[in-house]
Amino acid sequence: METAYHYLALSGILTVLLWTPYIAGRLFVWGLPTFLTNYPEGFPKQEPETPLWMDRAKRAHLNMVETMPAFIAVVVAAGLIGDASNAGTFAQWAQIFFFARIAHAIVYILAIPALRTPVYLISWAAILVIGAQVVL
């Protein structure tokens, strides 16, 4: 189970770091003084135009935030009530989840639509497989 917990922790770190591209972009678009004072004048009705990649970076982060509770739940449940003989399976699918989420963020930010849904579905399937191993 240590490996599954390791990838759970890495996924948490990834979740925290995924806001970085959007925030860095906002710094450059808004400028340092406006960035430091939190919002440009007239916000939110008037907002400086942002590049599409920034909007996609923000959505990639929010998607990870929305997905993490389910991943946390199944990994913790696997550790608490899962069959210890399935620890290798839990670890493998936790690793798949983590790398699929990295791929999802990259293809989302770079606007590669043909890959975005498949890599998301891989991470989604990883959650379901871990959960199924716990409850079945």
C-alpha positions, -999 to 999 in steps of 0.1 A, spaced: 0 0 0 30 23 5 33 28 -33 -4 36 -37 0 62 -9 31 75 -26 11 82 -58 -17 97 -37 7 121 -22 22 129 -56 -13 135 -70 -19 159 -42 12 178 -50 3 178 -87 -31 193 -77 -15 221 -58 10 228 -86 -15 228 -115 -26 263 -107 9 276 -114 7 280 -152 -26 300 -149 -13 322 -121 20 328 -139 1 337 -170 -21 361 -151 10 378 -137 22 385 -172 -12 395 -186 -22 418 -157 12 430 -148 29 429 -114 12 459 -98 -23 447 -107 -15 411 -99 -3 421 -64 -34 442 -57 -55 412 -66 -78 424 -94 -77 449 -122 -100 479 -122 -136 469 -131 -131 432 -124 -150 409 -130 -171 429 -156 -139 441 -173 -110 418 -173 -78 419 -194 -81 394 -223 -63 362 -215 -47 337 -239 -68 305 -244 -40 284 -230 -45 302 -196 -82 294 -196 -74 258 -204 -47 257 -176 -73 269 -151 -99 243 -163 -72 215 -161 -65 225 -125 -102 227 -116 -108 193 -132 -80 178 -110 -96 194 -80 -129 178 -88 -114 144 -94 -91 142 -63 -118 135 -38 -128 103 -55 -92 92 -59 -85 100 -22 -115 80 -12 -107 48 -31 -70 48 -21 -77 54 16 -105 28 15 -80 4 -2 -56 9 26 -82 6 54 -104 -22 42 -89 -35 10 -75 -70 7 -37 -68 13 -31 -93 -15 -44 -66 -39 -18 -40 -28 1 -44 -61 -30 -37 -81 -38 -7 -60 -3 6 -65 -4 0 -102 -37 18 -107 -26 47 -85 4 51 -106 -17 50 -138 -40 76 -123 -10 99 -115 6 97 -149 -28 100 -167 -34 132 -148 -1 146 -159 -9 137 -195 -44 152 -191 -30 185 -179 -5 187 -207 -29 178 -235 -56 201 -220 -33 231 -218 -18 224 -253 -53 220 -267 -49 184 -281 -86 175 -281 -82 140 -295 -62 130 -265 -78 150 -237 -108 127 -232 -90 94 -235 -64 103 -209 -91 116 -186 -110 83 -190 -78 64 -181 -76 83 -148 -113 78 -143 -109 40 -150 -81 39 -125 -104 52 -98 -131 27 -107 -107 -2 -107 -92 6 -73 -128 11 -60 -140 -21 -75 -111 -41 -59 -121 -27 -25 -158 -34 -27 -159 -66 -47 
